[in-house]
Structure formats: structure tokens, C-alpha cells
Amino acid sequence: IHDNADLLRAAIASAGNDHRLGANEAPPAIISAFIGTQLSALLDDLEKNIKAGKMTPQDKTELKLNIGKIPQILLDNTDRNRTSPFAFTGNKFEFRAVGSSANCSSAMIVLNTIIAKQLKEFKKTVDARIEAGEGKDEAILKELQVLIKRSKKIRFEGNGYGDEWVAEAESRGLSNHKDTPRALKIWEDKKVAELFEEMNVLSARELEARKEIEFENYVLKVQIESRLMGDMTQNYFIPAATEYQNRLITNVQGLISIFGEKAGKQNGAAIINLIEEISGHVNAMKTASDAMLEERKIANKFEHAEEKAFAYCDKVKPYFDVIRYHADKLELLVDDEIWPLPKFREMLFTR
């Protein structure tokens, strides 16, 4: 995980997972590992107690006795930590950042490859230590100590949802790729191609093809979402809001016809303010929808999938939040009988 955090992030990247990562009941986009208090204490003991230089038989015996206690903590009594993307959950490690609609094979390919690579490197370094004169046990323990120290910055036991972790992760030098296009850039790294080719898993050409497909999938999904949002704005939200607004206008006109213009406007002041508020949200929503359409036209002109993906991510997608904001506001203002979609409270509670 320490050496391949960006690769793991790319393996779980998708338009849908971008909405999920860092939200409620989902781990953040920062790849870290939660191992629990007992395993953390064990690794800390190994890091601290393995002595420099030649180890005596007594030193090795004491460490072996401590390592022998591992089976007792396979059923870990710590919290599962739902905020961690890679968590120890009692008797296994769980890669929790994979999206619910994702095919887990992509993540498993990466996990199996980097584990195989790490085991290969571990044996290589241990063999080198043995050739240099260290005993087998001593070589294994000292190499474990090196790896424990080196990987310490990706171990995190706290709340992954908090802003404090984002700041701390940055200070540790950990990546935080919040969107798919930037996460997928790691596939272009020469070290990634060398890794998969060395382990006889994927060729450089196959990696390039996978990257291209992932960019195309991202574009297609965001494009569909954008078109749907434009359609809902034009054919659902604005018509419902204007229909309700017309009812309010009719009401104000009735008040004026009965009480006269001055008294009618005074009596209908709250309704007039509501009409203005609805107009503001409708205008802002229509403006954002039209601007989103123009940005989509520009994005579609790009020839390469990667350029198109970044255009959709940086230029088209930001309008989603703008339109959503005004739709949410209108939902609170428009009569339930007129609003064409289920309101949030109706999805949570039966009417």
C-alpha cells in the first residue's frame, strides 16, 4: 500500500465512486491502512526492539515469543473503522474503497500484483542479508523492521472523514486524488508498466488500453448524468416551478382586484416575495443548465478520451452542484402536488 497507494486509487476510480469516497459510510480518497491497536502495538514493538548490529540468541528468542502471540489477536477487538479504505476487520484485511457497482477484478489484479511484487522483493533483500553474513531469523526480523519504519506513514487509526486527516495526510506526503481523471494518470507512469510487465500480468500496451477505456467510461457516465440533469431541469423542475408561480400570481392578482393595488400588494407581500424567490432559483438553474450544455459541446470536440475526461470533470461537472442547489431550494418552495418527483422527506418517510 505504501509504495502503490496511487495505483490502488486508480483501481477503484469511477464517476460514481467519486461521489462516494469521503462521504458518509465510505472511506476517503486518501489511501491508508487501519490495523487496530493490537497489531499496531505489535509492529511498534518490533520496530523498537530489533537491535542494530549482531543479534544474540536471547534477542531473537524474545522477539519470536512476541511474534508467536499473533494468533491470539486474529479476532481483533478494536473498531472496524468504517472510515478507512484498507482496514483490518477481525481476521482479514478489507479493501473498502471499491465501489458497490464495480467489478472487483480490477482491484484484485492490482492487489495481487503488488503483494506478489512485495514478497519477491522481501525474499531478495532477505537473501542479500543472509549472503552478507546474517542468520536467517536475524535477516527476516531486520528486514521487517525496515519495512515497518518505511510504511509507517500510511498507517492511520483515526477518523478518515475529518478535515484534520486531510491536513495530516498532506503533511505525510500521501496523495488525495478526489476525481477519476487525476487518479487514472498513474497508469501513464513508467514504473507501473515495469511492475506489471515484470510480474507477467499486463503488458504496457494492455495498460494503455485499460487506461483509455477507463477515461471513455468516465466521459460516458458524466455525459449521461449531464444530459439527464439538463432534461430534468428543462422538463421537470422549471415547468413545475412556473406552474406553482402562476398560481401565486393569480392569487396576488385576486387580492389586488379585491383590495386595490396598494392594499392588495400589502396583503400579498409574502406571496410576492415567494414569487421573486422562485424566479431567482429558476433563472439561476436555467443559466447553469445552458452553460453546462455549452461546456459539454466544447468537451465533445476533444479527440482524445483523456482530454475529454478532464474537460467533463473540470468544466461540465461543477454545474451539477449549482443546478442541484437550486433544485433543492425549489423543492422546499413548490407545492407537493405539483412537484413531479419524490421529495427527500417522502423518500425517507411514507407520506
KEDREN-718274 format. One record per residue (C-alpha): residue in three letters; x, y, z. Coordinates in nm, 2 decimals. Layout:
! residues N
+-----+--------+--------+--------+
! res !   east !  north !     up !
+-----+--------+--------+--------+
! ALA !      X !      Y !      Z !
...
+-----+--------+--------+--------+
***
This chain:
! residues 351
+-----+--------+--------+--------+
! res !   east !  north !     up !
+-----+--------+--------+--------+
! ILE !   0.00 !   0.00 !   0.00 !
! HIS !   0.28 !   0.24 !   0.09 !
! ASP !   0.45 !   0.21 !  -0.25 !
! ASN !   0.14 !   0.17 !  -0.46 !
! ALA !  -0.13 !   0.39 !  -0.30 !
! ASP !  -0.19 !   0.58 !  -0.62 !
! LEU !  -0.22 !   0.26 !  -0.81 !
! LEU !  -0.48 !   0.13 !  -0.57 !
! ARG !  -0.67 !   0.46 !  -0.60 !
! ALA !  -0.67 !   0.42 !  -0.98 !
! ALA !  -0.80 !   0.07 !  -0.95 !
! ILE !  -1.12 !   0.19 !  -0.77 !
! ALA !  -1.17 !   0.51 !  -0.98 !
! SER !  -1.51 !   0.57 !  -1.14 !
! ALA !  -1.75 !   0.86 !  -1.18 !
! GLY !  -1.99 !   0.70 !  -0.93 !
! ASN !  -1.72 !   0.63 !  -0.68 !
! ASP !  -1.60 !   0.99 !  -0.69 !
! HIS !  -1.94 !   1.08 !  -0.53 !
! ARG !  -1.89 !   0.82 !  -0.26 !
! LEU !  -1.53 !   0.85 !  -0.15 !
! GLY !  -1.51 !   1.07 !   0.15 !
! ALA !  -1.89 !   1.08 !   0.20 !
! ASN !  -2.09 !   0.91 !   0.47 !
! GLU !  -2.02 !   0.54 !   0.53 !
! ALA !  -1.74 !   0.55 !   0.27 !
! PRO !  -1.36 !   0.58 !   0.31 !
! PRO !  -1.18 !   0.89 !   0.19 !
! ALA !  -0.99 !   0.91 !  -0.14 !
! ILE !  -0.67 !   0.91 !   0.07 !
! ILE !  -0.53 !   0.55 !   0.07 !
! SER !  -0.43 !   0.45 !   0.42 !
! ALA !  -0.44 !   0.13 !   0.63 !
! PHE !  -0.61 !   0.07 !   0.96 !
! ILE !  -0.48 !  -0.23 !   1.15 !
! GLY !  -0.61 !  -0.18 !   1.50 !
! THR !  -0.45 !  -0.11 !   1.83 !
! GLN !  -0.31 !  -0.46 !   1.90 !
! LEU !  -0.15 !  -0.51 !   1.56 !
! SER !  -0.01 !  -0.15 !   1.58 !
! ALA !   0.14 !  -0.22 !   1.92 !
! LEU !   0.30 !  -0.54 !   1.78 !
! LEU !   0.46 !  -0.36 !   1.49 !
! ASP !   0.58 !  -0.08 !   1.71 !
! ASP !   0.74 !  -0.33 !   1.94 !
! LEU !   0.92 !  -0.50 !   1.65 !
! GLU !   1.04 !  -0.16 !   1.53 !
! LYS !   1.17 !  -0.06 !   1.87 !
! ASN !   1.31 !  -0.39 !   2.00 !
! ILE !   1.50 !  -0.52 !   1.70 !
! LYS !   1.86 !  -0.41 !   1.78 !
! ALA !   2.12 !  -0.28 !   1.54 !
! GLY !   2.42 !  -0.50 !   1.48 !
! LYS !   2.45 !  -0.86 !   1.56 !
! MET !   2.15 !  -1.01 !   1.75 !
! THR !   2.21 !  -1.25 !   2.03 !
! PRO !   2.02 !  -1.58 !   2.06 !
! GLN !   1.83 !  -1.43 !   2.35 !
! ASP !   1.72 !  -1.13 !   2.15 !
! LYS !   1.58 !  -1.35 !   1.87 !
! THR !   1.41 !  -1.58 !   2.12 !
! GLU !   1.23 !  -1.29 !   2.29 !
! LEU !   1.12 !  -1.15 !   1.95 !
! LYS !   1.00 !  -1.49 !   1.84 !
! LEU !   0.80 !  -1.53 !   2.16 !
! ASN !   0.63 !  -1.20 !   2.09 !
! ILE !   0.56 !  -1.29 !   1.73 !
! GLY !   0.42 !  -1.62 !   1.85 !
! LYS !   0.13 !  -1.42 !   2.01 !
! ILE !  -0.01 !  -1.32 !   1.68 !
! PRO !  -0.28 !  -1.59 !   1.66 !
! GLN !  -0.43 !  -1.46 !   1.98 !
! ILE !  -0.52 !  -1.13 !   1.81 !
! LEU !  -0.66 !  -1.27 !   1.49 !
! LEU !  -1.01 !  -1.18 !   1.63 !
! ASP !  -0.92 !  -0.81 !   1.68 !
! ASN !  -1.13 !  -0.63 !   1.95 !
! THR !  -1.09 !  -0.29 !   1.80 !
! ASP !  -1.35 !  -0.09 !   1.60 !
! ARG !  -1.36 !  -0.19 !   1.23 !
! ASN !  -1.31 !   0.18 !   1.14 !
! ARG !  -1.55 !   0.24 !   0.85 !
! THR !  -1.36 !   0.55 !   0.76 !
! SER !  -1.05 !   0.36 !   0.65 !
! PRO !  -1.01 !   0.24 !   0.28 !
! PHE !  -0.80 !  -0.06 !   0.38 !
! ALA !  -0.90 !  -0.19 !   0.72 !
! PHE !  -0.82 !  -0.50 !   0.94 !
! THR !  -1.16 !  -0.63 !   1.02 !
! GLY !  -1.11 !  -0.91 !   1.28 !
! ASN !  -0.94 !  -1.19 !   1.08 !
! LYS !  -0.88 !  -1.03 !   0.74 !
! PHE !  -0.79 !  -0.71 !   0.56 !
! GLU !  -1.08 !  -0.54 !   0.37 !
! PHE !  -1.03 !  -0.31 !   0.08 !
! ARG !  -1.34 !  -0.10 !   0.15 !
! ALA !  -1.29 !   0.17 !  -0.11 !
! VAL !  -1.41 !  -0.04 !  -0.40 !
! GLY !  -1.75 !   0.09 !  -0.54 !
! SER !  -2.06 !  -0.12 !  -0.50 !
! SER !  -2.12 !  -0.14 !  -0.88 !
! ALA !  -1.76 !  -0.21 !  -0.96 !
! ASN !  -1.62 !  -0.53 !  -1.09 !
! CYS !  -1.37 !  -0.62 !  -0.81 !
! SER !  -1.14 !  -0.79 !  -1.06 !
! SER !  -0.96 !  -0.46 !  -1.14 !
! ALA !  -0.88 !  -0.40 !  -0.77 !
! MET !  -0.78 !  -0.77 !  -0.72 !
! ILE !  -0.54 !  -0.75 !  -1.02 !
! VAL !  -0.36 !  -0.46 !  -0.86 !
! LEU !  -0.37 !  -0.61 !  -0.51 !
! ASN !  -0.24 !  -0.95 !  -0.61 !
! THR !   0.03 !  -0.79 !  -0.83 !
! ILE !   0.17 !  -0.55 !  -0.56 !
! ILE !   0.16 !  -0.83 !  -0.30 !
! ALA !   0.35 !  -1.07 !  -0.53 !
! LYS !   0.60 !  -0.79 !  -0.60 !
! GLN !   0.65 !  -0.72 !  -0.23 !
! LEU !   0.70 !  -1.08 !  -0.15 !
! LYS !   0.95 !  -1.11 !  -0.43 !
! GLU !   1.14 !  -0.80 !  -0.31 !
! PHE !   1.13 !  -0.92 !   0.05 !
! LYS !   1.29 !  -1.25 !  -0.04 !
! LYS !   1.55 !  -1.08 !  -0.25 !
! THR !   1.65 !  -0.84 !   0.03 !
! VAL !   1.65 !  -1.12 !   0.29 !
! ASP !   1.87 !  -1.34 !   0.07 !
! ALA !   2.11 !  -1.05 !   0.03 !
! ARG !   2.13 !  -1.01 !   0.41 !
! ILE !   2.20 !  -1.38 !   0.45 !
! GLU !   2.47 !  -1.37 !   0.19 !
! ALA !   2.62 !  -1.08 !   0.38 !
! GLY !   2.66 !  -1.30 !   0.69 !
! GLU !   2.33 !  -1.25 !   0.88 !
! GLY !   2.14 !  -1.55 !   1.01 !
! LYS !   1.80 !  -1.63 !   0.85 !
! ASP !   1.60 !  -1.52 !   1.15 !
! GLU !   1.81 !  -1.21 !   1.20 !
! ALA !   1.78 !  -1.12 !   0.83 !
! ILE !   1.40 !  -1.16 !   0.83 !
! LEU !   1.35 !  -0.96 !   1.15 !
! LYS !   1.57 !  -0.67 !   1.05 !
! GLU !   1.41 !  -0.65 !   0.70 !
! LEU !   1.07 !  -0.65 !   0.87 !
! GLN !   1.19 !  -0.36 !   1.09 !
! VAL !   1.30 !  -0.16 !   0.77 !
! LEU !   0.95 !  -0.22 !   0.61 !
! ILE !   0.77 !  -0.13 !   0.93 !
! LYS !   0.95 !   0.20 !   0.95 !
! ARG !   0.92 !   0.28 !   0.58 !
! SER !   0.54 !   0.21 !   0.57 !
! LYS !   0.45 !   0.39 !   0.89 !
! LYS !   0.31 !   0.70 !   0.72 !
! ILE !   0.02 !   0.50 !   0.56 !
! ARG !  -0.09 !   0.36 !   0.90 !
! PHE !  -0.38 !   0.56 !   1.04 !
! GLU !  -0.61 !   0.47 !   1.32 !
! GLY !  -0.82 !   0.78 !   1.34 !
! ASN !  -1.13 !   0.94 !   1.17 !
! GLY !  -1.08 !   0.94 !   0.80 !
! TYR !  -1.38 !   1.17 !   0.75 !
! GLY !  -1.23 !   1.46 !   0.94 !
! ASP !  -1.05 !   1.76 !   0.78 !
! GLU !  -0.77 !   1.70 !   1.03 !
! TRP !  -0.68 !   1.38 !   0.85 !
! VAL !  -0.67 !   1.56 !   0.51 !
! ALA !  -0.42 !   1.80 !   0.65 !
! GLU !  -0.22 !   1.53 !   0.83 !
! ALA !  -0.21 !   1.31 !   0.52 !
! GLU !  -0.08 !   1.60 !   0.32 !
! SER !   0.20 !   1.66 !   0.57 !
! ARG !   0.28 !   1.28 !   0.55 !
! GLY !   0.31 !   1.31 !   0.17 !
! LEU !   0.01 !   1.10 !   0.09 !
! SER !  -0.19 !   1.16 !  -0.23 !
! ASN !  -0.56 !   1.27 !  -0.23 !
! HIS !  -0.69 !   1.23 !  -0.58 !
! LYS !  -1.06 !   1.33 !  -0.55 !
! ASP !  -1.16 !   1.27 !  -0.91 !
! THR !  -1.12 !   0.99 !  -1.15 !
! PRO !  -0.92 !   1.16 !  -1.43 !
! ARG !  -0.64 !   1.26 !  -1.20 !
! ALA !  -0.64 !   0.92 !  -1.03 !
! LEU !  -0.61 !   0.75 !  -1.37 !
! LYS !  -0.30 !   0.94 !  -1.46 !
! ILE !  -0.09 !   0.69 !  -1.26 !
! TRP !  -0.14 !   0.44 !  -1.55 !
! GLU !   0.10 !   0.65 !  -1.75 !
! ASP !   0.38 !   0.61 !  -1.50 !
! LYS !   0.67 !   0.40 !  -1.64 !
! LYS !   0.72 !   0.24 !  -1.31 !
! VAL !   0.36 !   0.10 !  -1.33 !
! ALA !   0.43 !  -0.05 !  -1.67 !
! GLU !   0.75 !  -0.20 !  -1.54 !
! LEU !   0.58 !  -0.35 !  -1.24 !
! PHE !   0.31 !  -0.53 !  -1.44 !
! GLU !   0.55 !  -0.65 !  -1.71 !
! GLU !   0.80 !  -0.77 !  -1.45 !
! MET !   0.52 !  -0.98 !  -1.28 !
! ASN !   0.39 !  -1.10 !  -1.62 !
! VAL !   0.04 !  -0.96 !  -1.55 !
! LEU !  -0.02 !  -0.69 !  -1.82 !
! SER !   0.19 !  -0.55 !  -2.10 !
! ALA !   0.24 !  -0.18 !  -2.15 !
! ARG !   0.00 !  -0.19 !  -2.44 !
! GLU !  -0.27 !  -0.36 !  -2.24 !
! LEU !  -0.22 !  -0.10 !  -1.96 !
! GLU !  -0.26 !   0.18 !  -2.22 !
! ALA !  -0.58 !   0.02 !  -2.35 !
! ARG !  -0.72 !  -0.01 !  -2.00 !
! LYS !  -0.65 !   0.35 !  -1.92 !
! GLU !  -0.82 !   0.46 !  -2.25 !
! ILE !  -1.13 !   0.25 !  -2.16 !
! GLU !  -1.15 !   0.39 !  -1.81 !
! PHE !  -1.13 !   0.75 !  -1.94 !
! GLU !  -1.40 !   0.67 !  -2.20 !
! ASN !  -1.62 !   0.52 !  -1.93 !
! TYR !  -1.58 !   0.82 !  -1.72 !
! VAL !  -1.68 !   1.06 !  -2.00 !
! LEU !  -1.98 !   0.85 !  -2.09 !
! LYS !  -2.12 !   0.84 !  -1.74 !
! VAL !  -2.07 !   1.21 !  -1.67 !
! GLN !  -2.21 !   1.29 !  -2.01 !
! ILE !  -2.52 !   1.08 !  -1.94 !
! GLU !  -2.56 !   1.25 !  -1.60 !
! SER !  -2.52 !   1.59 !  -1.76 !
! ARG !  -2.78 !   1.52 !  -2.02 !
! LEU !  -3.02 !   1.38 !  -1.77 !
! MET !  -2.97 !   1.68 !  -1.54 !
! GLY !  -3.04 !   1.92 !  -1.83 !
! ASP !  -3.35 !   1.72 !  -1.92 !
! MET !  -3.48 !   1.73 !  -1.56 !
! THR !  -3.42 !   2.10 !  -1.54 !
! GLN !  -3.60 !   2.18 !  -1.86 !
! ASN !  -3.89 !   1.93 !  -1.84 !
! TYR !  -3.95 !   1.88 !  -1.47 !
! PHE !  -3.81 !   2.15 !  -1.24 !
! ILE !  -3.87 !   2.47 !  -1.43 !
! PRO !  -4.23 !   2.37 !  -1.55 !
! ALA !  -4.33 !   2.27 !  -1.20 !
! ALA !  -4.19 !   2.59 !  -1.05 !
! THR !  -4.35 !   2.82 !  -1.31 !
! GLU !  -4.69 !   2.64 !  -1.27 !
! TYR !  -4.68 !   2.70 !  -0.90 !
! GLN !  -4.56 !   3.05 !  -0.96 !
! ASN !  -4.86 !   3.12 !  -1.19 !
! ARG !  -5.09 !   3.01 !  -0.91 !
! LEU !  -4.93 !   3.25 !  -0.68 !
! ILE !  -4.95 !   3.53 !  -0.94 !
! THR !  -5.32 !   3.46 !  -0.98 !
! ASN !  -5.36 !   3.48 !  -0.61 !
! VAL !  -5.19 !   3.82 !  -0.59 !
! GLN !  -5.40 !   3.95 !  -0.88 !
! GLY !  -5.71 !   3.84 !  -0.70 !
! LEU !  -5.60 !   4.03 !  -0.39 !
! ILE !  -5.54 !   4.34 !  -0.59 !
! SER !  -5.88 !   4.31 !  -0.76 !
! ILE !  -6.05 !   4.29 !  -0.43 !
! PHE !  -5.85 !   4.53 !  -0.21 !
! GLY !  -5.70 !   4.76 !  -0.47 !
! GLU !  -5.33 !   4.78 !  -0.58 !
! LYS !  -5.18 !   4.92 !  -0.27 !
! ALA !  -5.37 !   4.71 !  -0.01 !
! GLY !  -5.36 !   4.41 !  -0.24 !
! LYS !  -4.98 !   4.42 !  -0.26 !
! GLN !  -4.95 !   4.47 !   0.11 !
! ASN !  -5.17 !   4.18 !   0.19 !
! GLY !  -4.99 !   3.96 !  -0.07 !
! ALA !  -4.64 !   4.08 !   0.03 !
! ALA !  -4.53 !   3.73 !   0.15 !
! ILE !  -4.66 !   3.57 !  -0.17 !
! ILE !  -4.49 !   3.83 !  -0.39 !
! ASN !  -4.16 !   3.76 !  -0.21 !
! LEU !  -4.21 !   3.39 !  -0.28 !
! ILE !  -4.27 !   3.46 !  -0.65 !
! GLU !  -3.95 !   3.66 !  -0.66 !
! GLU !  -3.76 !   3.38 !  -0.48 !
! ILE !  -3.89 !   3.12 !  -0.72 !
! SER !  -3.79 !   3.34 !  -1.02 !
! GLY !  -3.44 !   3.37 !  -0.88 !
! HIS !  -3.39 !   3.00 !  -0.85 !
! VAL !  -3.55 !   2.93 !  -1.19 !
! ASN !  -3.33 !   3.19 !  -1.36 !
! ALA !  -3.01 !   3.06 !  -1.19 !
! MET !  -3.10 !   2.70 !  -1.27 !
! LYS !  -3.17 !   2.78 !  -1.64 !
! THR !  -2.85 !   2.98 !  -1.67 !
! ALA !  -2.64 !   2.70 !  -1.52 !
! SER !  -2.81 !   2.44 !  -1.74 !
! ASP !  -2.74 !   2.64 !  -2.06 !
! ALA !  -2.38 !   2.70 !  -1.96 !
! MET !  -2.34 !   2.33 !  -1.88 !
! LEU !  -2.47 !   2.25 !  -2.23 !
! GLU !  -2.22 !   2.48 !  -2.39 !
! GLU !  -1.93 !   2.33 !  -2.19 !
! ARG !  -2.04 !   1.99 !  -2.30 !
! LYS !  -2.03 !   2.09 !  -2.66 !
! ILE !  -1.67 !   2.22 !  -2.62 !
! ALA !  -1.57 !   1.90 !  -2.43 !
! ASN !  -1.71 !   1.68 !  -2.71 !
! LYS !  -1.48 !   1.84 !  -2.96 !
! PHE !  -1.17 !   1.69 !  -2.80 !
! GLU !  -1.04 !   1.39 !  -2.99 !
! HIS !  -0.86 !   1.21 !  -2.71 !
! ALA !  -1.06 !   1.04 !  -2.42 !
! GLU !  -0.82 !   1.18 !  -2.16 !
! GLU !  -0.86 !   1.54 !  -2.27 !
! LYS !  -1.24 !   1.49 !  -2.29 !
! ALA !  -1.25 !   1.34 !  -1.94 !
! PHE !  -1.07 !   1.63 !  -1.78 !
! ALA !  -1.30 !   1.87 !  -1.96 !
! TYR !  -1.61 !   1.69 !  -1.83 !
! CYS !  -1.46 !   1.68 !  -1.48 !
! ASP !  -1.34 !   2.04 !  -1.46 !
! LYS !  -1.59 !   2.22 !  -1.68 !
! VAL !  -1.91 !   2.03 !  -1.70 !
! LYS !  -1.94 !   1.85 !  -1.37 !
! PRO !  -1.92 !   2.17 !  -1.15 !
! TYR !  -2.26 !   2.28 !  -1.28 !
! PHE !  -2.42 !   1.97 !  -1.12 !
! ASP !  -2.38 !   2.12 !  -0.78 !
! VAL !  -2.52 !   2.45 !  -0.89 !
! ILE !  -2.83 !   2.30 !  -1.05 !
! ARG !  -2.87 !   2.07 !  -0.76 !
! TYR !  -2.86 !   2.36 !  -0.51 !
! HIS !  -3.14 !   2.55 !  -0.68 !
! ALA !  -3.35 !   2.23 !  -0.74 !
! ASP !  -3.33 !   2.16 !  -0.37 !
! LYS !  -3.44 !   2.51 !  -0.28 !
! LEU !  -3.74 !   2.49 !  -0.53 !
! GLU !  -3.83 !   2.15 !  -0.38 !
! LEU !  -3.89 !   2.33 !  -0.05 !
! LEU !  -4.10 !   2.60 !  -0.21 !
! VAL !  -4.32 !   2.43 !  -0.46 !
! ASP !  -4.64 !   2.26 !  -0.37 !
! ASP !  -4.61 !   1.89 !  -0.31 !
! GLU !  -4.90 !   1.82 !  -0.56 !
! ILE !  -4.71 !   2.00 !  -0.84 !
! TRP !  -4.36 !   1.88 !  -0.78 !
! PRO !  -4.31 !   1.60 !  -1.02 !
! LEU !  -4.05 !   1.39 !  -0.83 !
! PRO !  -4.05 !   1.24 !  -0.48 !
! LYS !  -3.92 !   1.49 !  -0.23 !
! PHE !  -3.64 !   1.39 !   0.01 !
! ARG !  -3.87 !   1.36 !   0.31 !
! GLU !  -4.10 !   1.14 !   0.10 !
! MET !  -3.81 !   0.91 !   0.02 !
! LEU !  -3.73 !   0.89 !   0.39 !
! PHE !  -4.08 !   0.87 !   0.53 !
! THR !  -4.41 !   0.74 !   0.40 !
! ARG !  -4.64 !   1.02 !   0.31 !
+-----+--------+--------+--------+
***
